[in-house]
Amino acid sequence: MTEQQEFAKRIEEMVDLAKDQENVIFEDQLFEIFPEIKDDKAKYEVIAEFLKEKKIGLNEKLPFEEYLTEDEKNYFNLY
């Protein structure tokens, strides 16, 4: 398995785990899947940004508003 395939597999594992936990993953789980990011702030930030884009909370659920699209936010703001 290539390095890229291994990384993709770990990403998939992380996303699946988060989905099983109501779209939340905890830092200890993250470090278990990606031990190399524990001491590398830049890599940690990349993974954290990826989680945010996927609407996955890190250590806590994201606020409800984070799950809404701009159209949905506009709709709710009208009412």
Secondary structure, DSSP 8 states (H G I E B T S, - for coil): --HHHHHHHHHHHHHHHHHHTTSEE-HHHHHHH-GGGTT-HHHHHHHHHHHHHTT-EESS---GGGGS-HHHHHHHHH-
